[in-house]
Structure formats: C-alpha cells, structure tokens
Amino acid sequence: MITFLYRVMGAAMLDAGTYEQLESDHRAGKQAALVVLIASLAAGVGGGIARSTGALGVAQVSAL
C-alpha cells in the first residue's frame, strides 16, 4: 500500500523515476485503474455537493 501511495505522489509530481518504475511493472495497470476509479468517485461526490448546496456550500464543505 505504501508503494502505491508513493507512486501516486510521484506521478502527480511528474517524477521521471516514478514513470520509469511504472513502465517496468506489470501490476501498474491495476493500480492505474484504481486511481481512475478513486478520481471519478471524488469528482462525482464533489459535483453532487456543488449541485445540492451551491457555491457557498462547496466552500464550507471544503473548509472542513
């Protein structure tokens, strides 16, 4: 799990070493699918909050 988190952070920071490591790992495809799933769920939750509470509500929720 720790390796997965380091890979996500390395990819977010555009670290070349992380991308080279991912290129040689055959398990990276499953981890990439998990990242896409998590990002999609987060976008859906954020969109639902924005529609139901308006812009002010989103600011209040994000401050928590």
N, C-alpha and C positions, 0 to 999 in steps of 0.2 A: 504494500500500500504506500509506503514511504517513497519508493521508486516512482510510482505512478504520480504522486504529487510533485516530485522534483521534475519529472518530465513535463507535466502541465505548466509549471512555473518557467522552466527553461524554454518551452515553446512560446509562451506568452512574452518572454523577454527576447525572443528571436536569437537564442544562443545556438551558434553553429554546431557546437559539440553535441548538443541535445538532438539536433536533426540528424547528425551522422550516426548517433547511437540508435535512434529510431529506425533509420534506414536498414540497419543490420538485424533488427529484432523482428522475428515473425509474429510475435504476440502483440505488436504495437497496433495492429488493425482493430483488435477488440477494444483496446484502451481508447483508441481514437473514436470508435463508435460510442463508447461510454461518455466521452467528453461532449460529443454532439448531442446525445440524449439529455445530459445534465443542462447544457446551454439552452436547449429547446424548452425544457421544463421551466427553467428560470425565466425565459422570455415570456412564456405563457402565463406564469404567475404574475410577472410584472405588468403584462398587458391587461390582465384581469383586474389588478389593483387600480391601474390607471383608468379603466373604463368605469369602475364602480365608485371610485372616490373622487375623481377629478385630479387636477394637477396638485392642489394643496394637500390632498390625502397622500399622494405618492411621496411628496417631500416629507411628510410626517412619518410615514412608514419607513422610508429610507434612513431617517434620522435615528430610528430605533436600532 
